[in-house]
Amino acid sequence: MSEIFSQLGYLLSYDATQPLFFNSGLFLFLFLLFSGGYALLTGKHQTAVRLLYLTAFSYYFYYKNAGGYCVLLAIITLGNYFIGKMIEDAQDVKKKKILVSLAVTLMLSQLAYFKYTNFALSLVVPWAGGTFEPLDIFLPAGISFFTFQSMNYVIDVYRGKLKACRSLLDFSFFVSFFPTLLAGPILRARDFLPQVRQPLNVTREMFGLGLWFIMIGLFKKAIISDYIGVNFVNRIFDDPSLYTGLENLLGIYGYALKLYCDFSGYSDMAIGLGKIFGFHFPENFSYPYASRSITEFWRRWHISLSTWFRDYVYIPLGGNRKGVLKQLRNMAVVWFLTGLWHGAAWNFVLWGIYYGILLAFEKFVWGKGLAKLPKLVQHLYALLIVVFGFVIFTFDDMAALRTYLTSMLGMAGNPLFGTEVFWYLGNYGVVLIASCILAFPVYPWLKAKISCMGTAVTTITSALSMLGYMALFLLATAYLVNDTYNPFLYFRF
């Protein structure tokens, strides 16, 4: 009996060392129990109870990941709910502007406090002649995501693109829905809120697609991303000067695959969970490494964030409507903020500036010439630019960034080439090939080609595919039993 109470106490308590992530065995267990209860609330007269049930689990999920900061989530929800109604009810345009400005200011202020206070102090205090000591400020999980999600709601209400939500339960559900709470995709209120009160209709196709997204996301994270990270990327990143320039280059390519499989894996699982519960989420990745330009890459990578900055920053600033100079200014602002959104460190600022400059040159200097080059050259150009950007992105210490760059170029006393690279490719080749299949549109192309051969072949292919996905799911689940704490990379943003 004491063991039962001990386990129950663990389930009801917050442990910072054991968060409740999608890729944990505990989550899979709790999700199965939770889904069983959800299946009993599918009646058309049980909508309110079903939403309350989902919202309660979402708050429990967030409590297990952020502890008492679930109170912050509740405060943000209440504040935006009431301000949204006040904006819609206000008759005076000036009052509407004051209210939306107040909401945006409050949300950005709390985000700035938790995320950027120490960064700002590290700049100001030494300049003033003092000694900087970081404040003990905990960064609540997912704060960047649910802050932006709440902001788009009040801004759309102000713009008249969305009616203010009159149900606190509906709005609480929108802000806290656990699949997207920690790392997106960033939901748009005008797309999601209309789904909340619709009759629950989870078709076989939706349920099957949901399971497929969960399986492929779990495989991306647990098998590919974690495996590449521990056995390949981290070894090189720990001391790049020990490796040849080519190995360091492969290391950053490995990091690009690891980051993609990690983040898109989370998005896939979130989309899959949403489908199982009867909700549609936007696509967040669309084979970004298949891009032929940097502009195309940012239409395919972290789509919910790039479109958020486009709709709520770039276009309101004037977009491309007020001349080249102002368009360049608008691009600079967007990419500075995009870099800063990812974290309070100089490397993220440099990463944002890096993309801002490249996109400006691509638009006004070499974009037309690039489009005339062979497709393979365009692909290589985009991939090289993106991978080099990840060197800047991953090292938040400027000295470490410099060391990696010099090691990659063979300028740190290490050779540019060596035979050891073949040992790496031999040991990790299978995983790297699997990563490339997931990162590039090979599978959809192959499936389309096979489908053209006839119905019988297609049916066999579908059956074999399902067996393959089930095998991958079981493999990933078995992996989780032995290793339950590998946080998703984007949780720190």
N, C-alpha and C positions, 0 to 999 in steps of 0.2 A: 504493500500500500504506500509506503514512504517513497518507493521508486516512482510510482504513478504520480504522486504529488510533486516530486522533484521534476519529472518531465513536464508536467502541466505548468509548473512555475517557470520553467525555461521557455515554454511556448508563449507565455504571457509577459515575459520580461524582455527588456532591451539589452542586447549584448553587442557592443561596438565591434568586437572581434569576430562576430558571426552574423553578419547581415543576412536578410532573407532575399537572395537573388534568384532570378529565373534559373540559373545554372547550378542550383543547389539541390541535393536530394531532399532536403526538408521541404522546399517549395513544391517539388513534384508531389510529395506525399500530401501536403496541405491542399494543393490544388485539386487533387482527386477527391478529397473529402468535401471541399468547397463546391466543386462542380456537381457532386451528388445532391447537395442541398439546393443548388441553383436549378437543377432539373425538375425539382418539385414545385417551382414557382413560375411555370410557363403559361399559366392561364391569363386570359385577356383582362381579368379583373384583379390580377395580382401585380400589376405594373409597379405601383408605389412600393409594395413590399419587396419586390425584386430589386428595385433601385436602391432601397434602403439596405438590403442585404449586400449588394455590390459595393455601395459606398462604405459600409462598415468594414468589409474585408479590405478595401483599399486603404482605409485609415490604419487598420491593423498592419497591413503590409508596409505602410510608410513608417509606422511606429517601430517596427522591427528593423528598419534601415536608418532611421534618424532620431529615434527616441522622442524626447519631449518637443522636438521641433515640429511634430504634427500639429501643435498648437499654432505655430506660425502659418502652416498651411490653412488651418481653419480661419485665422484672422484675415489672411489674404482673400479667402473665399467670401467671407462675410462682407469685407470692405468693398470688394468689386461687385458683389451682388446688389448691395444697397445703392452704391454710386451709379451702377448701370440703370437702375430704376429711376433714380433722380435725374439722370441725363435725359432719359426718354420723356419724363414728365415735365421737365423744365420748358417753359414757353419762350424764354429769352435766350438768344443765341450766345450772348456773352456769358450767361450762367452755365450753359452747356460747355463752353470752352474752359471755364474755370474748373468745372467738375472733372472733365477728362484730363486736364492738366494736373489736377490734384491727384487723381488716381495714378497716372503715369509717374509723377514725381515720387509718390509714396513707394511704388513698386521698384523703381530704379534706385531709390535711396536704400531700401532694405537689401537689395541685391549688391549695391556698392559697399555697404557696411560689411556684409559677410564675406564678400569675394575680393574686395580691393582695398580695404583699410590698411592692412599690413604693407601692401605694395606701395600705396601712397606715402605711408609713414617712412618706408625705407628710402624714399626719394627726398622727402622734406627734412627729416631729422638730421641726417649727415650734412645736408646743405646748411642747416642752421647751427652746425657745430656740435651737435649732440651725438650720443651713441644709440643706435637703433636696437631695440629688443622687441621681437615680435610679440604682439598681443595673442592671448590664448582665445582665438576665435574659431569656432567649429563651423565648417562649411556644410550646411544642410544638403543632403543628397537631393539631386534633381531640381535645385532652386532655380537654375537658369531656365529650365524647361517649363516648369509650371508658372514662373513669373511671366515669360513671354506668352504663354498660352492665355493667361489672365488678361494681359495687356491687349491682345488682339480682340478680346471680347469687348472691353469698354471702348476701344477705338472704333470698332465696327458699329456699336450702338450709337456712338456720337456721329458717325458718318451716315447713319440711317440705313446701313446695309443689313442690320439685324435688329429684331425686336428684343427689348430687354427681357430677360428670363424672369418670370413671375413666380417660379417655384424654387425655393431655396434648396430643396432636395435635388431637383434636376441640375441646378448650377453646381452644387457640391459634388455631384456625381461627375460632371464634366471636368472639373478642375482636378479631382483626385483619382480618377479611374486608373487603377494600378498598372495596367499593361504599359501605358505611356508616361507614367508619373516620373520615373527616374531618368530616362534618357530618350524620350520622344518616341515616335515622331511628334512634333509640335502640332496639336490639333487646332483646327479653326472652329470657333464656336458656331459660325453660320453653317458649317458642314455637319458638325456632330450633334448639336442640340436638337435639330429636327428629328434625329433618329431615336432620341431618348424615349419618347412617348409612343413611338410606332409599335404596333402589335409585334410580338416576338415571333420571328419566322426564320429559324435556322434550318435551311434546306440541307439535304445530303451533300450537295456540292459545296456549300459554305463550310459545313463541318469537316468535309474531306480536305478542302483547301486550308482550313485552319490547322488541322493536324499536320499537313504537309509543311506549312510555314514553320510550325513549332519544331518539327523534326529537322528540317534543313537549317534552321537557326541554331538549334542546340548542337548539331554537328559542326557547323561553322565555328561556334565558340569553344565547345569542350574538346573537340578533336583537333581541329586545324589551328585556330588562333592560339590556344594555350600550348599546344605541342610545338608549334613553330617558335613561340615566344620563349619557352623554357629551354628547348634543346638547340636552338639556332640563333635567334636574334639576341637574346639576353647575354649569351656567351660572348658575342662580338661586341655588344654595347658596353659590357663591363670593363673591357680594356682593349679598345680598338687598335692600339699601337702594337699588339701582339700578332695582328693579322695583316695579310697583304691588302693592297688597295682594292683588288678585285673582290676579296672576301668581305671587305667593308662595304663595297657597293652591293654585293649580294645580301649583306645584312640589312641594308636599308630597303632593298626590294622586298626582303622577307618581312620587314616591319610594315611596309605598305600592305602586303597581303594579310598580315596579322591584324592590323587596324581595321581593314575592310571587313574581314570575317568576323571580328569582334563586334563592331558597331552595326553592320548590316545584319549580323546574326541576332542581335538584340531587337532590331527593328522588325525582322522577320517573325520572331517569337511574339512580339507585341501585336503585330498585324494578325497572326494566327490566333492568339488569345481573343482578340476583338471579334474575329469571325465566329469563333465558337460561342461567344456570348451574344451574337447577333448584330454586331456593329462593324461598319466599314471604316478603315483607317486609310489615310493617303499613303501612296508609295513613297519611300524615303531614299531608296537607292535603285538605280537602273543601269547596272553594269558600267560604273564610271570609268573603269580602266580600259574600256573599249572606245573611249573618246578620241577624237582627232584634233581637238583644240582645247585650250584651257576654258574657253567660254562654254563649250559643250560639257566639259568635266563638271563644272559647277551647276549645270542643269541636271546632272545625274547623281551628284554626291550630296548627301544630307539635304535633300530637296526641300524638306519642311523648313529648315533654317534659312537657306539661300532665298527661297520665295518670301519668307517672313521679312527679311531685310529689304528685299525688293519692294514689297507692298507697303511696308510701314516706315521705311526710312528713305530709300532711293527715290521712289515716285513722289512722296510728299515734298522732298527737297527740290523737285523739278524734273528729276529723271534726265532724259536727253532732249527736253523740249526747249531749253533756254540757252542754246549755244554750246560750243565745244568746251570753253573754259569752265562753265558751271557744271557741265556734265563730268569733266575731270574732277572737279571739286566734290561732286556728289559721289563719284566712285571712290575717291580717297576717304571720305567720311565713312562710307559703308564698309570698306575693307579694313580700315582702322578699328571700327567697332566689331567687325567680325573676328578679327584677331584677338581683341581684348575680351570678347565674349567667351573665348575658349579658356582663358585663364589670366591671372594677374602676374605676368612675367614678360620680360622683354622679348623672349623668343617668339611669343604669340603676337606681339605687336609687329615684330619684324616679318613674321609669316604673313600677317594681313597686308602689310605694305608691299611685300614681295608679290603677292597675287594682284594687288591693286595696280602696280606698275606693269606687270605682265599683261593683264587684261586691257589696260589702256593702250599699250603698244600693239597688242593683237587687234584691237578695234581700229586704231588710227594709222598704224604703220605697216605691219607685215601680214595682217589678216587675209587680204585678198590674194597675196602671193602664196600664202600657206595653202589656201583652198585649191590652188592649181597644181600642187605637188602630188606625187603618187600617194595613195591612201596609206601604204605602209610607212612612208616617211612621216606623214601626219600623225599616225599612231605613235611612232617612236618619239617624235617631238613632244607630244602631250605627256606620254609616260615618263620621259626623262625630266621634264619640268616638274611634274607632280611629285616624283620620287625625290628629287632634290629638295623640294619644299618640305618633305617629311623629315629631312635632316634638321631643318630649322625648327620644325614643329615639335620634335620629340625631346630635344635637349633644352631644358629650361635654365641650365647653367651655361653661361657664355664660354667659359674655359673648356667645358666638355664639348660644346658645339665646335669650337675651334680645333680641338684635338681630333674629333671624328672627321672633320673635313680634311685636315692635313693627312690623317692616316689613310683616308679614301683616295687621296691624290698621291700617296707614296712619299709624302714630305715630312713624315715623323720618324725617319730612320728605318722604316719598314719597306719591303719591296712592293712593287705594283702587282706582280704576279707570283704564283707559286702552285705547286702540285696539290696542296692540301684541299683546294677547292673541290677537286673531284671526289674526295672522301665525303665532304659535306653533301654534295649532290647525290652521291650513291646512297647515303644514309637517309636523307630527307627528301629524295626525289619524288617518292610516291605522294607524300603530303603536299609538296610544292605543286605537283601536277593537279592534285585534287583542288588545291587553292585556286589555280589558274582557271579550272573548269567553272568554279563558282564565281570568279571575278570577271571572267569574259563570257560573252554570250555563246559559248560552245554548245551547251546542253540544249537550249531552245532551238538552235540551228540544226543540230543533229536530230532532235525529235521531229522537227518539221520535215526534214528530208526522209526520215523513216516512215512518217505518216503518209507520205505520198505513195508509198509502195502498196498500199491496200489496207482494207479494214482488218483482215486477219493478222497481218504483221503488226498493225497498230495496237490491236487488243493484246497480243503477246507482249509487245513492248511495254504497254501500260501495266500489265500484271508483273512483269519483271521489275519495272521501275518501283512499283509499290513494295515488292519484296525487298528491293535494295534499300528503299527509304526506311522500312521497318528494321532492317539489319543495322543501318546507321543509327537509328533512334535507340535501339537496344545497346549498341556499342557505346554511344554517348552517355546513356543512363548508367551503364556499368562503370564508366569512367567517373561519373559524378559520385558514385557510392564511395569511392576511395579518395576523392578530392573534391570537397564541397565549398572551397573558398578561393575563387578566382574572379575577382571583381571585373565587371566590364570597364573598359578603359575610359569611356565617356562619362562615367559616374563622377569623375573628378572635375568635370567641366560644369 
